[in-house]
Amino acid sequence: MKIGLLLTKNEEDVIEEVMREYCNQLDTIFCLDSSTDKTTEIIRSFNKVEYCATEQELGIKKEELKDGVRQLLLSRIQNKYGYDGWIFPIQGDEIYYGSLDDLLSYAQD
């Protein structure tokens, strides 16, 4: 299983392209968004997004998110899937255009 761990903030101008690309390569995506624009709405429109929360929904202040963001999402992923699969940290404004399967093959050798 290939799981995306997505962190976003105000990426509405590029997030649709990013999501299209990663939805083609990942099995599921978990996201934490701290946007004030329409990024969250766009992300939630993709069926591969299994979890998407905003800092407001979680009741977390921005300054509290700095170090614990990835751990929060990793905990959610591990509660759901255990330690099976591969987790890919992805950003809302970056796209890896290579094949994630090729990357995995290289990592497993």
N, C-alpha and C positions, 0 to 999 in steps of 0.2 A: 504494500500500500504506500502511496506517495501522498503526503499530507503537507499542505502549504500553511505556513505560519506568517500571516500578513499583518503588518503594522502600517496604519495610514493616518494622514493628517492633511486635509484640504487638497485632495488630488483629483477633484472632479474633472479637470481638463484632460487627464491621461488615464484615469483608473479603468475606464471601459476597455481600452486597448490592452492594458496590463491583465485585466481579468480574463479577457478572451483568450489570450495566449496561455495563461496558466491553467485555465479550465480545460484546455486541450491536453495538458500534460499531467495534471494532478487528479487524484481521486476525490479529494475533499479539501476544503480550505477553512481555516479558523482565523478570525480577524478581530482585532481590537482597533477601533477608530476613535480618534480625538478631533474629528473635523467639525467645522462650523458651516460647511457648505453641503452639497448634495452627495458627497462621497459615499456615505453610509447607504443611502437609497440605491445608488448604482450597484454597490457591492451586493446588497441583499437581493437584487434582481437576478443574480446568477444562481442556478440550481446546484452548483457544486459547493456553495457556501453552506457549511453545516452549522457554523457558529459565528455570529457577528454581533459584537456589543460595543457600545460607546462608553466613554468614561462617565458620561452623565447617567446612563442606565445603571452602571455599576456603583454609582455614588462615590467615585474616586476623584480626588482632586488632581489636576494636571501635575503638580509638583510631586505627588506620590507615585506617579507612573514611571518615573525615570528608569529605575533598575528592576522593577518587578514585572514589567509588562510581558516580556517573553516567558517568564516563569508562570505567570497566570495562564497564558495560552497553553504552555507545555503541560501544565497540570490538567487542564481540560482535555487535552488530547490523550494524555496517559490514562486518565479516568475512563475514557471511552474506548481506547484501542490498546491499552497496556503499552508494552515496549516493542510491539511488532510494527514494522514499516519504517519508512524514512521520512524525516521531517525536514522540509526545505524552508528556511527563513527567506521571506520575500518582502520587497518594499513596494509601496504603492506607486512609485515613480520609476521603477527599473524593471526591465524585462531581460531574462536570459533566453536568447533565441536558439541556443543549442538544444540538444535532446537530453532531457533529464534521465531517460533510460540509459543513454550512453554514459552520462556522468555516473550513474549508479554502477554500471558495469566496471568502469574504471575504479571506483571506490571499493568494489568487492574483490578486485584482483589482488 
